[in-house]
Amino acid sequence: MKRLPFAQATGLREAYEAVDWAATPVGDPAGWPRPLRQALELALGTRFPALVCWGPDLVMLYNQPYADMVEDKHPAALGRPVREVFPEAWDELRPLFDKALAGEATWSVDLYLPLHRRGFLEESYFTFSYSPLLGESGAVEGVMDIAVETTGQVQDHRRLELLTLLGDLATDLDSPAEVADRALDVLRTAPLDLPEVDLHLPGAAGGRRRHVLPPPPEPLRPRQVLVREDGGAGPLAWVPIPAALGGGPPGVLAARLSPRIAPDGTYRDFLRLVAATVGDGLSAAASYEAERRRADLQAWQAQRLGGLVAVAQALPDVDAEIDVLRVLGRGASALLGADGVVLGLLEPDEGGTGRLDVLGDTADPAAAALPAALRGVPVVDAAGTAAWPLRLTDRTVGVLGLSWRRPRELRPEDRDLLTALAASAAQAVDRVRARRAEREAADAVRSLAETLQRSLLTSAPQPEHLEIAVRYLPAAEHAQVGGDWHDAFLTASGTACLVIGDVTGHDQDAAAAMGQVRNLLRGIGYSLEVSPASALSALDRAMRDLGVGALATGVLATVEPVEGARAWRLRWSNAGHPPPVVLTPDGRVEVLRTDPDLLLGMDAGFQRADHVHGLVPGATVLLYTDGLVERRGASIDDGVDWLAGTAARFADLGPDGICDAVLAEVAGHAEDDVAVLAVRVRPEPGGAPRAGA
């Protein structure tokens, strides 16, 4: 019984099985073509959101992370054309699909795509790539989409820019009314988050401006965000602005919220920060008018905002959780005067509830306060500790703990600052873990591809008159496992066939294609007993007829004795590959440059050429892939000349020694895989080599 293509769709199998595939354009899964099965297997095997769109209708198949990303569009999206699932974004997506279907991969960064999710048309941003998928005929029959939602990052960035501009108001020595007018000017530059905004301020700060939004329908508590629906134009929200220094009633920030953004905790925290920042500016202006000492407070407020921006800018660059703690430690000490900072991180355990691992001084009083904040509510102790939960949209990832040597009362702006620090820390921890998971996944893919590749690189035979050595060196860059290969074998008549080649591309796909090309060429070379050029032409035809969708460079060579002479003959054909290098026993080096033929797999009717070069006993022929001679900022010819000069220094070492020596020159910094084959003609004691040996 044929295995279902979605058998490995953990968590989605029931959804796949519930689709009447036979009624869809892709048909019964039992008849799905191999390229579709391979693409789906790749999508189901990655932890990134991945989508496969197949056929003229671009029917959708995807993995669990993609289902999580599109939310309530799943499971109805399975088996449906992409234009029916995303009609609201089709105008933006269609040109990208057209480009991919034309054979060109696309790359979109933070592209705005409004999507119907969670019951409304939601503002959302994505970074993604569309890659063409080839069918069995070699034509493009589908598109692979690897995507990451960046809505949170885009919104955080623009909100941070707005808060920075608002923070600058605290440095202006204007009256409170002037600061309020300038704050409104700044706030109205953010229509995506604040389509309409107004400030209701008491006293002189309120001025005589005409209000565009009503005051709150009820009294507001400190830090409260009151939200009321107002038809289809978007909800109205009111947030108290902390009172200006010196007392007096607080003002109110009134805002119409975007109908395309859910008024969740993150949105509300942003409104609190906006209100607090406007309050900081008004407080600074009022204090400057009241007395000179208030100017010191103004500078302090500006310093706090600058410190918050510095922390928010530093966190995206950290690589480990301990680095998150170091950044927070500096920020909390400078902004809040904290004497101790600890970070509690939730780690999964066997019980499923998670354990709290503490980074920092576990003896710090703040460490004992961490568990109480795991319920999602900040905890403040009058004795001098505070614990703030690190919240993402759907979960708590840990707790930020602070301690002071003396009791410390946290003001509303301190709490807002802690909320912002905790939100930034939660995102930083999530990014660190995601990057670590990505690196682990990349290492696993590389290990698989390298294992596959090494399994196909067999040891070389050692015929009577030839000494053959082969080597393979993976790239220094972890993601760069490719399709390089070497091969050496004897035909039925005893002729030594030598092969070096490189399939274009990287990772397990290139390694798998390499295995196909290598095995085809070995079979052709062994059975047909033809010249190298004829063998490569036969390989071109086999690749076409058997649907091997790959391109490759390569050199196929034979080493044969010259009848009646103490000499040998190298016969070779070059398919777009770097030229062979010959080392003579007296240390001379010759690069066998010719006009290279087309790459393998490009044109099955192309007429390939043979080349011949004489070899004296003791001569060594060196074949290699381009990873050995490629250098940034230099041409391939420069690299080949470097190889010739380097190999000349090791001409007396023998094939094994020469291979090891040239690879040692690039070990640790090769940007691509390297395969090397060296063959030396052994002098025959007492006479000329025998034909056919």
C-alpha positions in Angstrom: 0.0 0.0 0.0 1.4 3.4 -1.0 2.3 5.6 1.9 0.1 8.7 2.2 2.1 11.9 1.4 0.9 13.5 4.6 1.5 10.5 6.9 4.1 12.5 8.8 1.8 15.6 9.3 1.9 15.4 13.1 -1.1 17.2 14.5 -2.5 17.8 11.0 -3.1 14.3 9.8 -6.8 14.3 10.7 -7.3 17.6 9.0 -5.5 16.3 5.8 -7.6 13.1 5.9 -10.8 15.1 6.3 -10.2 16.8 2.9 -11.9 15.1 -0.1 -8.7 15.4 -2.1 -10.2 13.5 -5.1 -12.6 16.5 -5.5 -9.7 19.0 -5.5 -7.5 20.0 -8.5 -4.6 17.9 -7.1 -6.6 14.7 -7.0 -6.3 11.5 -5.0 -3.1 11.6 -2.8 -2.2 8.1 -4.1 -1.6 9.6 -7.5 0.3 12.7 -6.4 3.5 13.2 -8.4 6.9 12.7 -6.8 7.9 16.4 -6.8 4.7 17.3 -4.9 5.3 14.5 -2.4 8.9 15.7 -1.9 7.9 19.3 -1.5 5.2 18.4 1.1 7.6 16.1 2.9 10.1 19.0 3.1 7.3 21.4 4.4 6.1 18.9 7.0 9.7 18.4 8.2 10.5 22.0 9.0 9.5 24.0 12.1 9.2 27.2 10.0 5.7 28.0 8.6 5.8 26.3 5.2 3.2 26.3 2.4 3.2 24.3 -0.8 0.9 25.6 -3.6 0.5 23.1 -6.4 -1.0 23.1 -9.9 -2.5 25.9 -12.0 -5.0 26.7 -9.2 -2.2 26.8 -6.5 -3.9 24.4 -4.2 -2.7 24.8 -0.6 -0.9 22.2 1.5 1.0 23.2 4.6 2.5 22.3 8.0 1.4 22.9 11.6 3.4 26.2 12.1 1.7 27.6 9.0 -1.7 26.5 10.3 -1.0 28.2 13.6 0.0 31.4 11.7 -3.2 31.6 9.6 -5.3 30.8 12.7 -9.0 30.4 11.9 -8.4 30.1 8.1 -7.3 26.5 9.0 -8.5 23.8 8.4 -10.7 25.2 5.6 -7.6 26.4 3.7 -6.4 22.8 3.1 -6.9 21.7 -0.5 -8.2 25.1 -1.6 -6.7 27.5 -4.1 -4.7 30.3 -2.4 -6.7 33.1 -4.1 -9.9 31.7 -2.4 -8.2 31.5 1.0 -6.6 35.0 0.9 -8.9 37.1 -1.3 -8.1 40.1 0.9 -4.3 39.9 0.0 -4.5 38.4 -3.5 -3.7 41.7 -5.2 -0.4 41.8 -3.4 0.4 38.1 -3.6 -0.6 37.4 -7.2 2.5 39.2 -8.8 4.8 37.3 -6.5 3.2 33.9 -7.4 3.4 34.9 -11.1 7.1 35.6 -10.7 7.7 32.2 -8.9 5.7 30.3 -11.5 7.9 31.9 -14.1 10.9 30.3 -12.4 12.2 33.2 -10.3 12.4 33.0 -6.5 11.0 36.0 -4.6 12.1 37.5 -1.3 9.7 39.9 0.6 10.7 41.5 3.9 8.1 42.8 6.3 5.4 42.9 3.6 2.1 44.3 4.7 -0.7 41.8 4.0 -4.0 42.5 5.7 -5.6 39.1 6.6 -9.0 38.1 7.8 -8.1 36.4 11.1 -9.8 36.2 14.5 -13.0 37.6 13.1 -11.7 40.8 11.5 -9.4 42.2 8.8 -6.1 42.3 10.7 -3.0 44.3 10.1 -0.2 41.8 9.6 3.3 41.7 8.2 5.4 38.8 6.9 8.9 38.0 5.7 8.8 35.2 3.2 10.2 33.7 0.1 8.4 32.1 -2.9 10.4 29.4 -4.6 9.4 27.6 -7.9 8.8 23.9 -7.6 9.6 21.8 -10.6 7.3 18.9 -11.7 8.3 15.6 -13.2 8.6 17.3 -16.7 11.1 19.9 -15.4 8.5 22.7 -15.7 7.4 24.8 -12.8 4.2 23.3 -11.4 4.1 24.8 -7.9 5.4 27.3 -5.4 7.0 26.7 -2.0 6.5 29.5 0.6 8.7 29.7 3.7 7.3 32.5 5.9 7.8 34.2 9.2 5.2 36.6 10.6 6.9 39.8 11.7 3.8 41.8 12.7 5.0 42.1 16.3 8.5 43.4 15.2 7.1 45.9 12.7 4.6 47.3 15.2 7.2 47.4 18.0 9.6 49.2 15.8 7.2 51.9 14.7 5.9 52.3 18.2 9.4 52.7 19.6 10.1 55.4 17.0 6.9 57.2 18.1 7.9 56.9 21.8 11.3 58.2 21.0 9.9 61.3 19.2 7.5 61.8 22.2 10.4 61.5 24.5 12.1 64.4 22.8 9.3 66.6 24.0 10.6 66.2 27.5 13.7 68.2 26.5 11.8 71.2 25.2 11.5 74.2 27.5 8.0 75.2 26.4 4.8 75.8 28.3 2.6 72.8 29.0 0.0 74.0 26.4 2.8 74.1 23.7 4.1 70.7 24.7 0.5 69.3 24.4 0.1 70.8 20.9 3.5 69.4 19.8 2.6 66.0 21.4 -0.6 65.9 19.3 1.4 66.7 16.2 3.7 63.8 16.9 0.9 61.4 17.8 -0.9 62.3 14.5 2.1 61.0 12.6 1.2 57.4 13.7 -2.2 56.8 12.0 -1.7 53.0 11.8 -1.8 52.8 15.6 -3.7 56.0 16.4 -6.1 56.8 13.5 -7.5 59.7 15.7 -6.0 61.0 18.9 -6.9 63.8 21.3 -5.7 65.1 24.7 -8.1 66.2 27.4 -5.9 68.2 29.8 -6.9 70.3 32.8 -6.1 73.9 33.3 -3.8 75.9 31.1 -2.3 72.8 29.6 -5.6 72.1 28.0 -5.5 75.3 26.0 -8.5 76.2 23.8 -8.2 73.6 21.1 -11.3 72.0 19.7 -11.6 68.3 20.7 -12.1 65.7 18.0 -12.8 62.9 20.4 -15.1 62.8 23.5 -13.9 62.6 27.1 -14.1 59.2 28.9 -17.7 58.1 29.7 -16.6 57.3 33.3 -13.8 58.1 35.8 -10.6 56.3 35.1 -8.4 54.5 37.6 -4.6 55.0 37.4 -3.1 53.1 34.5 -6.5 51.9 33.4 -7.2 51.6 29.6 -10.9 51.9 29.0 -12.0 50.6 25.6 -15.5 51.0 24.1 -16.7 49.9 20.6 -17.8 52.7 18.3 -19.3 51.0 15.2 -17.1 50.1 12.3 -14.7 53.0 12.6 -12.6 51.3 15.3 -12.9 51.3 19.1 -12.4 54.3 21.3 -9.9 54.1 24.2 -9.1 56.4 27.1 -5.9 56.3 29.2 -5.1 58.5 32.1 -2.1 60.8 31.7 -0.1 61.0 34.9 -0.7 64.4 36.5 1.9 67.1 36.0 4.4 67.5 38.8 3.1 69.6 41.6 -0.3 67.9 41.7 -3.6 68.6 40.0 -6.0 66.3 38.3 -4.6 64.0 35.6 -5.3 64.4 31.9 -6.7 61.8 29.5 -5.3 60.5 26.3 -8.3 59.7 24.0 -7.6 57.6 20.9 -9.5 55.8 18.2 -7.9 52.4 17.8 -7.1 50.7 14.5 -9.9 48.4 13.5 -7.2 46.1 12.1 -5.4 45.5 15.4 -6.8 43.6 18.3 -7.0 45.8 21.5 -5.0 43.2 23.4 -2.5 43.7 26.2 0.3 44.8 24.0 -1.8 47.5 22.4 -3.0 48.7 25.8 0.6 48.7 27.1 1.6 50.8 24.2 -1.2 53.3 25.0 0.0 53.4 28.6 3.5 54.2 27.5 2.2 56.9 25.1 0.2 58.4 27.9 3.1 58.1 30.4 5.5 59.7 27.8 3.1 62.6 27.1 2.7 63.0 30.9 6.5 63.1 31.2 6.7 65.9 28.7 3.9 67.9 30.4 5.4 67.3 33.8 8.8 68.6 32.5 7.2 71.7 31.1 5.1 72.4 34.2 8.1 71.9 36.5 10.3 74.3 34.4 7.6 77.0 34.7 7.2 76.4 38.4 10.9 76.4 39.5 14.3 75.7 38.1 14.8 72.5 40.0 12.2 70.9 37.9 14.6 71.1 35.0 16.6 68.3 36.7 13.6 66.1 36.7 13.0 66.9 33.0 16.5 65.7 32.2 16.0 62.6 34.3 12.8 61.8 32.5 14.6 62.2 29.1 17.4 59.9 30.4 14.9 57.3 31.4 13.3 57.3 27.9 16.8 57.2 26.3 17.7 54.3 28.5 14.6 52.4 27.6 15.3 52.9 23.9 18.9 51.8 24.5 17.7 48.6 26.1 15.2 48.0 23.4 17.9 48.5 20.7 20.4 46.2 22.5 18.1 43.2 23.2 17.5 42.1 19.5 21.3 41.5 19.1 21.8 39.1 22.1 22.5 35.5 21.4 21.9 33.9 24.8 19.5 34.2 27.8 22.4 35.3 30.1 23.0 38.2 27.7 19.4 39.2 28.1 20.0 39.4 31.9 23.1 41.5 31.4 21.3 44.1 29.2 18.3 44.2 31.6 20.7 44.5 34.6 22.4 47.6 33.1 19.0 49.1 32.1 17.2 48.5 35.4 20.2 49.8 37.4 20.4 53.0 35.3 16.6 53.6 34.9 15.2 52.4 38.2 18.2 52.4 40.6 17.8 48.6 41.1 20.5 47.0 43.3 19.8 43.5 42.1 18.4 42.0 38.9 17.5 38.3 38.3 15.8 36.6 35.5 13.5 33.5 35.9 12.9 31.5 32.7 10.3 28.8 32.3 11.7 25.6 30.9 9.6 22.5 29.9 9.8 19.5 32.2 8.4 16.0 32.1 5.4 17.0 34.1 4.3 19.5 31.5 4.0 22.4 34.0 7.5 23.8 33.4 10.3 24.6 35.8 11.6 28.0 36.7 15.4 28.4 36.1 16.9 31.4 37.7 19.7 33.4 36.0 21.7 35.7 38.3 22.2 35.6 42.0 19.8 33.0 43.4 20.4 34.5 46.9 19.0 37.9 45.8 15.7 38.7 47.5 14.1 39.2 44.1 14.7 35.5 43.3 12.2 34.5 46.0 9.5 36.8 44.5 9.7 35.3 41.0 7.2 32.4 41.3 4.3 34.6 42.5 4.4 36.6 39.2 4.0 33.5 37.0 0.3 33.9 37.1 0.8 36.9 34.9 0.3 39.8 37.4 3.2 41.9 38.6 4.2 41.5 42.3 5.6 44.4 44.3 6.8 44.1 47.9 7.0 47.1 50.1 10.2 45.7 51.5 12.1 46.4 48.3 11.4 43.7 45.6 9.4 43.6 42.4 8.6 40.7 40.0 7.3 41.4 36.5 6.0 38.6 34.2 7.6 38.2 30.8 4.5 37.9 28.7 4.1 37.0 25.0 0.7 37.1 23.3 -0.2 33.6 24.2 2.1 32.6 27.2 4.4 33.6 30.0 8.0 32.8 29.3 9.5 33.9 32.6 9.7 36.7 35.2 12.0 39.7 35.7 12.9 40.3 39.3 14.4 43.5 40.9 15.5 44.3 44.4 16.5 47.5 46.2 18.5 47.7 49.5 15.9 50.1 50.8 12.1 50.1 50.4 11.1 51.5 47.1 7.7 52.8 46.0 7.0 52.3 42.3 5.2 55.2 40.7 3.0 54.6 37.7 5.7 55.6 35.3 8.1 53.2 37.0 5.5 50.4 36.4 5.1 51.4 32.8 8.8 51.3 32.4 9.0 47.9 34.0 6.2 46.7 31.7 8.1 47.9 28.7 11.3 46.3 29.9 9.5 43.0 30.6 7.8 43.0 27.2 11.1 43.7 25.4 12.8 40.9 27.5 10.1 38.4 26.7 10.5 39.0 23.0 14.3 38.8 23.3 14.1 35.5 25.2 11.7 34.2 22.5 14.1 35.3 19.7 17.1 33.7 21.4 15.2 30.4 21.7 14.0 30.6 18.1 17.5 31.2 16.8 18.8 28.3 18.9 16.1 26.0 17.5 16.9 27.3 14.0 20.7 26.6 14.4 19.9 23.1 15.8 17.6 22.4 12.8 20.3 23.6 10.4 22.9 21.4 12.0 20.6 18.4 11.7 19.9 19.1 8.0 23.6 19.5 7.4 24.5 16.3 9.2 21.9 14.4 7.1 23.2 15.8 3.8 26.8 15.2 4.7 26.1 11.6 5.8 24.3 11.0 2.5 27.1 12.6 0.5 29.9 10.7 2.3 28.0 7.4 1.8 28.3 7.8 -2.0 32.0 8.8 -2.0 33.6 5.3 -2.2 37.3 4.6 -1.9 39.4 4.4 -5.0 40.7 1.2 -6.7 44.5 0.6 -7.0 45.3 -0.9 -10.4 48.7 -2.3 -11.0 50.2 0.8 -12.8 48.3 3.6 -11.1 48.2 5.0 -7.6 44.9 6.8 -6.9 43.9 8.9 -3.8 40.6 10.7 -3.2 39.5 13.2 -0.5 36.4 15.1 0.5 36.3 18.2 2.7 33.0 19.7 3.9 32.6 23.5 3.7 33.5 25.5 6.8 30.0 27.2 6.7 27.6 24.8 8.3 24.8 25.3 5.8 27.0 24.7 2.8 26.9 20.9 2.3 26.7 20.5 -1.4 26.8 18.1 -4.4 30.6 17.7 -4.8 31.8 14.1 -5.6 34.7 12.1 -6.7 34.8 8.6 -8.2 37.3 6.1 -9.6 36.5 2.7 -11.0 37.8 0.1 -13.5 35.8 -0.8 -16.6 35.3 -4.5 -17.5 38.4 -4.3 -19.7 40.5 -2.8 -16.8 40.6 0.8 -18.0 40.8 3.3 -15.1 38.0 5.9 -15.2 38.4 9.0 -13.0 35.6 11.4 -12.2 35.3 14.7 -10.4 32.0 16.6 -10.3 29.8 19.2 -8.6 26.0 19.3 -8.7 24.7 22.8 -8.4 23.0 23.7 -5.1 23.5 22.8 -1.5 22.1 20.7 1.3 20.4 17.3 1.0 18.7 18.1 -2.4 22.1 18.6 -4.0 23.6 15.5 -2.3 20.7 13.4 -3.5 21.0 14.7 -7.1 24.7 14.0 -6.9 24.0 10.4 -6.0 21.8 10.0 -9.1 24.3 11.6 -11.5 27.3 9.8 -10.0 25.6 6.4 -10.3 24.4 7.0 -13.8 27.9 8.0 -14.9 29.5 5.0 -13.2 27.0 2.6 -15.0 27.6 4.3 -18.3 31.4 4.3 -18.0 31.5 0.7 -16.9 29.1 -0.8 -19.5 29.6 1.3 -22.7 33.4 1.3 -22.9 33.4 4.6 -24.9 35.5 7.7 -24.8 35.0 10.3 -22.0 33.1 12.7 -24.3 30.7 9.9 -25.5 30.1 8.8 -21.9 29.2 12.4 -20.8 26.9 12.8 -23.8 25.2 9.5 -22.8 24.9 10.9 -19.3 23.2 14.1 -20.7 20.6 11.9 -22.4 20.1 9.7 -19.4 19.6 12.7 -17.1 17.0 14.1 -19.6 15.2 10.8 -20.1 15.1 9.8 -16.4 14.0 13.2 -15.2 17.1 14.1 -13.1 16.3 17.7 -12.5 19.9 19.0 -11.8 22.8 20.7 -13.4 26.4 19.6 -12.8 30.0 20.3 -13.8 32.5 17.5 -14.1 35.6 16.0 -15.7 35.6 12.3 -16.8 39.1 11.0 -17.6 40.8 7.7 -18.5 44.4 6.8 -18.0 45.7 4.3 -20.6 49.2 3.1 -21.6 50.6 4.2 -25.0 51.2 1.0 -27.1 54.9 0.2 -27.4 56.2 3.2 -25.3 57.1 3.9 -21.7 54.4 6.5 -21.6 50.8 7.0 -20.7 47.9 8.9 -22.2 45.3 11.0 -20.3 42.0 11.3 -22.2 39.4 13.5 -20.7 36.2 15.6 -21.4 35.4 18.7 -19.4 31.7 19.7 -18.7 32.1 23.3 -17.4 34.6 22.3 -14.7 38.0 23.7 -13.5 40.8 22.2 -15.6 43.0 19.2 -14.6 46.5 19.9 -13.2 49.5 17.7 -14.2 52.7 17.4 -12.0 55.7 15.8 -13.6 58.4 13.9 -11.6 60.8 16.8 -12.1 58.4 19.3 -10.4 57.0 21.0 -13.4 53.3 21.9 -13.4 50.9 22.1 -16.3 47.3 23.3 -16.2 45.3 21.5 -19.0 43.1 24.5 -19.9 40.7 23.9 -22.8 37.4 25.4 -23.9 35.0 23.7 -21.4 31.8 22.2 -22.7 28.3 22.9 -21.4 27.3 21.8 -18.0 25.8 18.4 -17.7 22.0 18.4 -17.8 21.7 21.5 -20.0 21.4 20.1 -23.6 21.1 16.4 -24.2 22.1 16.9 -27.9 25.3 18.8 -27.3 28.4 17.3 -28.9 31.2 17.0 -26.3 34.9 17.0 -27.0 37.7 14.6 -26.0 41.2 15.9 -25.1 44.5 14.0 -24.9 47.7 14.6 -22.9 50.7 12.5 -22.6 51.9 11.3 -19.2 55.4 10.1 -18.4 55.9 7.5 -15.6 55.7 9.2 -12.2 53.4 12.0 -13.4 50.5 12.9 -11.2 47.1 14.2 -12.4 45.1 16.3 -10.0 41.3 16.7 -10.4 39.3 18.9 -8.0 36.1 20.9 -7.5 35.8 24.7 -7.5 35.6 24.9 -3.7 39.4 24.4 -3.7 40.2 27.4 -5.9 37.3 29.8 -5.3 38.4 33.0 -3.4 36.4 36.1 -2.7 37.5 39.0 -4.9 39.5 36.7 -7.2 38.8 34.9 -10.4 38.7 31.1 -10.9 41.8 31.4 -13.1 43.7 33.1 -10.2 42.6 30.2 -7.9 43.8 27.6 -10.4 47.2 29.4 -10.7 47.4 29.3 -6.9 46.7 25.6 -6.9 49.3 24.9 -9.5 51.9 26.8 -7.5 50.9 25.1 -4.2 50.8 21.6 -5.7 54.3 22.0 -7.2 55.6 22.3 -3.6 54.2 18.8 -2.8 54.9 17.0 -6.1 57.2 14.4 -4.4 54.6 13.4 -1.8 52.5 11.0 -3.8 48.8 11.2 -4.4 47.7 10.8 -0.7 50.3 13.4 0.4 49.3 15.9 -2.3 45.6 15.6 -1.5 46.2 16.1 2.2 48.6 19.0 1.6 46.4 21.1 -0.7 43.3 20.5 1.5 45.3 21.6 4.6 45.8 25.0 2.8 42.0 25.6 2.8 40.8 23.7 5.8 38.7 25.8 8.1 37.8 28.5 5.7 36.6 26.8 2.5 33.3 28.5 1.5 32.1 25.4 -0.4 32.6 21.6 -0.3 35.9 20.3 -1.8 36.5 17.0 -3.5 40.0 16.1 -4.7 41.3 13.1 -6.8 45.0 12.5 -7.5 46.3 9.7 -9.8 50.0 8.9 -10.3 51.4 6.7 -13.0 53.7 4.2 -11.4 56.9 3.5 -13.5 56.9 -0.1 -14.6 60.1 -1.8 -13.6 62.0 -3.2 -16.6 60.0 -1.8 -19.5 57.0 -0.2 -21.0 53.5 -0.5 -19.5 51.3 -3.2 -20.9 48.3 -2.3 -23.0 45.0 -3.0 -21.3 46.6 -3.1 -17.8 
